[in-house]
Amino acid sequence: QERQQAETLFQQAKTSDAQSLLLGFTAVLADEAVDEALRRQCAVLLRQLVTKGSDKDFAFAKLSHQHKQEVAAELLRRFEACQQPKLQNKVGDVIWKLAEAACEKEDQRGWLMPGQAGWPQVLPSVFRLADASSNPNAVLCEASVRLLKDLVTCYKDEIVQAQQQLGAVVQNALAHADPKLRCAAFVLVCELVGILEKKAWAPLMATAGVLTQVMQQLCQANLQDELQECLQQYVEIASVEADFFKQQLTSSMEPAKLLATLVKTREGCEEGVRNLSLEWLVTYAEKKPKWLAKSVPTFAPLTLECCMNLMLEVEAG
């Protein structure tokens, strides 16, 4: 019953006093004395309030431009200052949704400034925090790289124009010793390849060898969840931008050799990793059959061998 009452009050406040609600939640995020679980829940509710939706639910739209800018600036401060990784990621989710609303050219309700879409401070802040050469905090760096990945869709043009900063972020994160930061950079590269035009992502083909090394490092560190995340991204890239892998396949047969090894590894390799590795091989074979037959003739036999391996396991089981 208490929860029901709280939900009713929350819904009423969204309509009657959105300003106090948003500013109050933002203040709770900043209060270190408040329990972290409560602050995380607060961030989840804030994300709902800044997400584009109906007039009833989109509470952020009811704020004055000045208060919108105050909330936006405070969110960036909280993201940078936060010491708890889970809470930091939740605040990052709020920033992502607010950025989407602020950038929507067809809907002025989320704009931070009168007559102008966008959030000029968000990309420079995230680029600064995501650059491992200037930010020694690897956890904050990883969260920032992941936030940058989320911002690619709504800031596509600005990110393309900021090639130098983007290149520094990717290069420094991939060269870092922390495998989780390298994983975040891997995911960012895949997002860029999947969303940008080919001429914009073409320079990222130079990272393909390092991306294979990242997967090898994740295997060695037994970070199975991170490895699955990377493989899922690779399967998507094979589906939408198969040309990304051409250069590497021609020169070294990677990542096919590594993924085939994972498919054949029974001990210490989770089923999800093996299945995704096979899915990449099969997806690529379906996407580029003529090119593979001409340029990488060993690809099809390797893929068939992997399929047979798993089929024999099923029979043996």
C-alpha positions as CSV (number, residue, x, y, z in Angstrom):
1,Q,0.0,0.0,0.0
2,E,2.9,2.4,0.8
3,R,4.4,1.7,-2.6
4,Q,1.0,2.4,-4.3
5,Q,0.7,5.7,-2.4
6,A,4.3,6.7,-3.4
7,E,3.5,5.8,-7.0
8,T,0.3,8.0,-6.9
9,L,2.3,11.0,-5.4
10,F,5.0,10.5,-8.1
11,Q,2.4,10.6,-10.9
12,Q,0.8,13.7,-9.4
13,A,4.1,15.5,-9.0
14,K,5.0,14.8,-12.7
15,T,1.9,16.8,-13.7
16,S,1.7,19.5,-11.0
17,D,5.3,20.1,-10.0
18,A,7.7,18.6,-12.4
19,Q,10.4,21.2,-11.6
20,S,10.6,20.3,-7.9
21,L,10.5,16.6,-8.8
22,L,13.4,16.8,-11.2
23,L,15.5,19.2,-9.2
24,G,14.8,17.1,-6.1
25,F,15.9,13.8,-7.7
26,T,19.0,15.5,-9.1
27,A,19.9,16.7,-5.5
28,V,19.4,13.1,-4.2
29,L,21.9,11.9,-6.8
30,A,24.5,14.3,-5.4
31,D,23.9,13.4,-1.7
32,E,26.6,11.0,-0.6
33,A,24.8,10.4,2.7
34,V,21.9,8.7,0.8
35,D,22.1,4.9,0.3
36,E,23.6,4.0,-3.1
37,A,20.6,1.6,-3.9
38,L,18.2,4.5,-3.4
39,R,20.3,6.8,-5.6
40,R,20.3,4.2,-8.3
41,Q,16.5,4.0,-8.1
42,C,16.4,7.8,-8.3
43,A,18.5,7.7,-11.5
44,V,16.1,5.1,-13.0
45,L,13.2,7.5,-12.3
46,L,15.1,10.5,-13.6
47,R,15.7,8.6,-16.8
48,Q,12.0,8.1,-17.2
49,L,11.4,11.8,-16.6
50,V,13.8,13.0,-19.3
51,T,12.9,10.4,-21.9
52,K,10.8,11.7,-24.8
53,G,7.2,10.5,-24.5
54,S,3.6,11.8,-23.9
55,D,3.1,15.2,-22.3
56,K,2.0,13.4,-19.2
57,D,5.2,11.4,-18.8
58,F,7.8,13.8,-20.3
59,A,8.3,15.9,-17.1
60,F,11.5,17.4,-18.3
61,A,9.5,19.3,-21.0
62,K,7.7,21.3,-18.3
63,L,10.9,22.9,-17.0
64,S,12.0,26.4,-18.0
65,H,15.1,26.5,-20.2
66,Q,17.2,27.8,-17.3
67,H,16.2,24.8,-15.1
68,K,16.7,22.4,-18.0
69,Q,20.3,23.7,-18.4
70,E,20.8,23.4,-14.6
71,V,19.6,19.7,-14.6
72,A,21.8,18.9,-17.6
73,A,24.9,20.5,-16.1
74,E,24.3,18.8,-12.7
75,L,24.0,15.4,-14.5
76,L,27.4,15.9,-16.1
77,R,28.9,16.8,-12.8
78,R,27.4,13.8,-11.0
79,F,28.6,11.5,-13.8
80,E,32.2,12.7,-13.4
81,A,32.2,12.8,-9.6
82,C,30.5,9.5,-8.9
83,Q,32.6,6.9,-7.2
84,Q,30.2,3.9,-7.5
85,P,30.4,2.2,-11.0
86,K,26.8,1.0,-11.0
87,L,25.4,4.4,-10.1
88,Q,27.7,6.0,-12.6
89,N,26.3,3.9,-15.4
90,K,22.8,4.7,-14.3
91,V,23.6,8.5,-14.4
92,G,25.1,7.8,-17.9
93,D,21.8,6.3,-19.0
94,V,20.0,9.5,-17.8
95,I,22.5,11.7,-19.8
96,W,22.0,9.5,-22.9
97,K,18.2,9.9,-22.8
98,L,18.4,13.6,-22.1
99,A,20.8,14.0,-25.0
100,E,18.3,12.2,-27.3
101,A,15.5,14.6,-26.2
102,A,17.7,17.7,-26.5
103,C,18.8,16.7,-30.1
104,E,15.3,15.9,-31.5
105,K,14.9,18.5,-34.3
106,E,11.2,17.7,-34.8
107,D,10.2,18.1,-31.1
108,Q,11.2,21.3,-29.2
109,R,10.0,20.0,-25.8
110,G,13.4,18.7,-24.8
111,W,15.5,21.6,-26.1
112,L,17.8,23.2,-23.5
113,M,17.8,26.6,-25.2
114,P,15.0,28.5,-26.9
115,G,15.0,28.0,-30.7
116,Q,18.0,25.6,-30.7
117,A,18.3,21.8,-30.6
118,G,21.3,20.1,-29.0
119,W,23.4,20.0,-25.9
120,P,26.7,21.7,-26.6
121,Q,28.5,20.7,-23.4
122,V,27.8,16.9,-23.5
123,L,30.2,15.7,-26.2
124,P,33.2,17.8,-25.1
125,S,32.7,16.5,-21.5
126,V,32.4,12.9,-22.6
127,F,35.3,13.0,-25.0
128,R,37.5,14.5,-22.2
129,L,36.5,11.8,-19.7
130,A,36.8,9.0,-22.2
131,D,40.4,9.7,-23.1
132,A,42.6,7.4,-21.1
133,S,45.7,9.6,-21.9
134,S,44.3,12.4,-19.7
135,N,41.9,10.5,-17.4
136,P,43.8,8.1,-15.1
137,N,40.5,6.7,-13.6
138,A,39.9,3.5,-15.7
139,V,36.4,2.9,-14.3
140,L,35.3,6.5,-15.2
141,C,37.0,6.1,-18.6
142,E,35.1,2.9,-19.3
143,A,31.8,4.4,-18.3
144,S,32.5,7.4,-20.5
145,V,33.5,5.3,-23.6
146,R,30.2,3.4,-23.1
147,L,28.3,6.7,-22.8
148,L,30.0,7.9,-26.0
149,K,28.8,4.7,-27.7
150,D,25.2,5.5,-26.7
151,L,25.5,9.0,-28.1
152,V,26.7,7.9,-31.5
153,T,23.1,7.8,-33.0
154,C,22.0,11.3,-32.0
155,Y,25.4,12.9,-32.4
156,K,26.5,11.2,-35.6
157,D,27.5,14.3,-37.6
158,E,29.3,15.9,-34.6
159,I,31.3,12.7,-33.9
160,V,32.4,12.4,-37.5
161,Q,33.6,16.0,-37.4
162,A,35.5,15.3,-34.2
163,Q,37.7,12.6,-35.8
164,Q,40.9,13.6,-34.0
165,Q,39.3,13.4,-30.6
166,L,37.5,10.2,-31.4
167,G,40.7,8.6,-32.8
168,A,42.5,9.5,-29.5
169,V,39.7,8.0,-27.4
170,V,39.7,4.7,-29.4
171,Q,43.4,4.4,-29.7
172,N,44.1,5.1,-26.0
173,A,41.3,2.9,-24.7
174,L,42.4,0.0,-26.9
175,A,46.0,0.4,-25.8
176,H,45.0,0.4,-22.1
177,A,45.9,-2.5,-19.7
178,D,42.4,-2.7,-18.3
179,P,40.5,-5.4,-20.2
180,K,37.1,-3.9,-19.4
181,L,38.1,-0.5,-20.8
182,R,39.4,-2.3,-23.9
183,C,36.1,-4.1,-24.2
184,A,34.2,-0.8,-24.0
185,A,36.4,0.5,-26.8
186,F,35.7,-2.6,-28.8
187,V,31.9,-2.0,-28.4
188,L,32.3,1.7,-29.4
189,V,34.2,0.8,-32.6
190,C,31.4,-1.7,-33.6
191,E,28.7,0.9,-32.9
192,L,30.6,3.4,-35.1
193,V,30.9,0.9,-37.9
194,G,27.3,0.0,-37.7
195,I,25.9,3.6,-37.7
196,L,28.4,5.8,-39.7
197,E,28.7,5.9,-43.4
198,K,31.5,3.7,-44.8
199,K,33.8,6.6,-45.7
200,A,33.6,7.7,-42.0
201,W,34.2,4.3,-40.5
202,A,36.8,3.1,-43.0
203,P,39.8,4.3,-40.9
204,L,38.6,2.0,-38.1
205,M,39.5,-1.1,-40.2
206,A,43.1,-0.5,-38.9
207,T,41.8,-1.5,-35.4
208,A,40.7,-5.0,-36.5
209,G,43.9,-6.7,-35.4
210,V,43.8,-5.0,-32.0
211,L,40.1,-6.0,-31.6
212,T,41.1,-9.7,-32.1
213,Q,43.8,-9.2,-29.4
214,V,41.1,-7.7,-27.1
215,M,39.0,-10.9,-27.5
216,Q,42.1,-13.0,-26.8
217,Q,42.7,-11.0,-23.6
218,L,39.1,-11.4,-22.5
219,C,39.5,-15.2,-23.0
220,Q,42.6,-15.3,-21.0
221,A,41.1,-13.3,-18.2
222,N,38.0,-15.5,-18.3
223,L,35.7,-12.4,-18.7
224,Q,33.0,-14.4,-20.4
225,D,30.3,-11.8,-20.2
226,E,32.5,-9.1,-21.8
227,L,33.6,-11.6,-24.4
228,Q,30.0,-12.4,-25.3
229,E,29.2,-8.7,-25.6
230,C,32.1,-8.3,-28.1
231,L,31.0,-11.3,-30.1
232,Q,27.4,-10.1,-30.2
233,Q,28.7,-6.8,-31.6
234,Y,30.8,-8.7,-34.2
235,V,27.8,-10.8,-35.3
236,E,25.8,-7.5,-35.9
237,I,28.7,-6.0,-37.9
238,A,29.0,-9.1,-40.0
239,S,25.3,-8.7,-40.8
240,V,25.3,-5.0,-41.7
241,E,28.9,-4.1,-42.7
242,A,30.7,-7.3,-43.6
243,D,33.4,-5.4,-45.6
244,F,34.9,-4.3,-42.2
245,F,36.5,-7.7,-41.9
246,K,37.8,-8.1,-45.5
247,Q,41.3,-6.7,-45.0
248,Q,42.0,-8.8,-41.9
249,L,40.5,-12.0,-43.3
250,T,42.7,-11.7,-46.5
251,S,45.9,-11.0,-44.5
252,S,45.6,-13.3,-41.5
253,M,42.3,-15.2,-41.6
254,E,41.3,-13.5,-38.4
255,P,39.0,-13.2,-36.6
256,A,37.8,-16.5,-38.2
257,K,40.7,-18.5,-36.8
258,L,40.2,-17.3,-33.2
259,L,36.4,-17.8,-33.4
260,A,36.9,-21.3,-34.8
261,T,39.2,-22.1,-31.9
262,L,36.5,-20.9,-29.5
263,V,33.8,-23.0,-31.1
264,K,36.0,-26.1,-30.7
265,T,36.9,-25.3,-27.1
266,R,34.8,-27.4,-24.7
267,E,36.5,-26.7,-21.4
268,G,36.4,-23.2,-19.8
269,C,34.4,-21.6,-22.6
270,E,30.7,-20.9,-22.0
271,E,28.1,-22.1,-24.4
272,G,27.1,-18.6,-25.3
273,V,30.6,-17.7,-26.4
274,R,30.8,-20.8,-28.6
275,N,27.4,-20.3,-30.2
276,L,28.1,-16.6,-31.0
277,S,31.5,-17.5,-32.5
278,L,29.8,-20.0,-34.8
279,E,27.0,-17.5,-35.6
280,W,29.7,-15.0,-36.8
281,L,31.3,-17.6,-39.0
282,V,27.9,-18.7,-40.5
283,T,26.6,-15.1,-40.9
284,Y,29.8,-14.1,-42.7
285,A,29.6,-17.1,-45.0
286,E,26.1,-16.2,-45.9
287,K,26.9,-12.5,-46.5
288,K,30.0,-12.9,-48.6
289,P,29.9,-16.3,-50.3
290,K,31.4,-15.2,-53.7
291,W,34.1,-13.1,-52.2
292,L,35.1,-15.8,-49.7
293,A,35.3,-18.5,-52.4
294,K,37.6,-16.3,-54.5
295,S,39.7,-14.5,-51.8
296,V,39.6,-16.7,-48.7
297,P,39.0,-20.3,-49.9
298,T,39.8,-21.8,-46.5
299,F,36.9,-20.0,-44.8
300,A,34.1,-22.3,-45.9
301,P,35.9,-25.6,-44.9
302,L,36.8,-24.1,-41.5
303,T,33.2,-23.1,-40.9
304,L,31.9,-26.5,-41.9
305,E,34.5,-28.1,-39.6
306,C,33.1,-26.0,-36.7
307,C,29.5,-27.0,-37.5
308,M,30.5,-30.7,-37.6
309,N,32.3,-30.4,-34.3
310,L,29.2,-29.1,-32.6
311,M,27.0,-31.7,-34.3
312,L,29.2,-34.5,-33.1
313,E,29.0,-33.1,-29.6
314,V,25.2,-33.2,-29.8
315,E,25.3,-36.8,-31.0
316,A,27.8,-37.8,-28.3
317,G,25.6,-36.1,-25.7
